[in-house]
């Protein structure tokens, strides 16, 4: 996004030429700041070569992308390159903003030069420079107090979940490092309505919650189901799958998490790509069947059918979690890519019962 202009990208972090071209466009348009996600792939492949970063934020390290990095140590080392790159440049003072509650946080801090200012954040570690306290998460938002050198700031937000508490702390730290006034930070956070496909509520007036989320990793799924449990009166019905041509080791792990934390599980396709959808379901089912016990459980490869079945199962006070694709409006199959939006399908299913 350059002002109100939105440009499409194919990777989280574009290749080095496209990235530099985009940064030049931003400069020519008079942009003052660039906020970007720097992927581990991009760091490993030197896609951000030539970029001078002033503030770097570390949120967490969880199992993902092992089809590329092979080991968690390699994955961690790739992320740490961002912090090692914080060196003198046009802006002399660099800042590392790090989640100290995550065990990889100390590694990120150690990777930064001694001259780099360190700002830690967390909800558990009392030594954190920026800390969340009095946390209350609910279906439509979250309330907590941010404590730091700037004092105590009460927040009432329209985004929910502990993962978002950490995201807010990281954003707070980054903005404070750039000397943005606390009042401005607070106003922006309280006016923020959330990211499409991240714990997005689909509300058609039904007596139960339907949540669409991008969670496609073990940690992501655990976070979203933990949050769902906090706001659910009765049962959690989880619909999810795993992407094809990606890390296969996480499939049974995610199956165990879903079976342990849900009251009913429906396995379905994500983006199968060139893999056989049924083979992917079988990989995930290994974990599900270890933990599911007598709870309702189905395998339905057709994602639309799976969502319809889950919503038909829901009773007042339940929560249906549709995980894995979030904001995506497509599904990648072996021979083609089709239009598919979990939110649209959920609304269509709800239209038949509300």
Secondary structure, DSSP 8 states (H G I E B T S, - for coil): -BTTB----SSSS--HHHHHHHHHHHHHTT---------HHHHHTTTTTT---SEEEE----S--HHHH-SHHHHHHHHHHHHHT---SSS---EEEEETTSTTHHHHHHHS-TTSEEEEEESS-TT-SEEEEEEEEETTEEEEEEEETTEEEEEEES--SHHHHHHHHHHHHHHHHTT--HHHHHHHHHH----TTSSEE--SS-SSEEEEE---SHHHHHHHHHHHHHH-SS-EEEEE---TTS-SHHHHHHHHHHHHH-SEEEE--S--TTS-HHHHHHHHHHHHHHH-TTSEEEE-S-HHHHHHHHHHH--TT-EEEEES-TT--EEE-SS-EEE--HHHHHHHHHHTT-
